[in-house]
Amino acid sequence: MFGLGTPEIVLILIVVLVLFGGKKIPELMRGLGEGVREFNAAKANIKTEIEEGMKKEKPSQVPPSDNK
């Protein structure tokens, strides 16, 4: 995982805990979760719009090829 071992990850978690405190971390995670949820909803909406647009388009007329 990006060349990070267990000691490095533990150190990063301790630094985050010291900087933000135990009470602030749940708020940060809640905000992160909401952001991910909004991103996934927007992604699904765009995918749906693209699929609907492709269904509405008529397939282009391809001239028959001569296979003699």
MODELLER restraints for C-alpha pairs under 7 A, 6 or more apart:
rsr = mdl.restraints
at = mdl.atoms
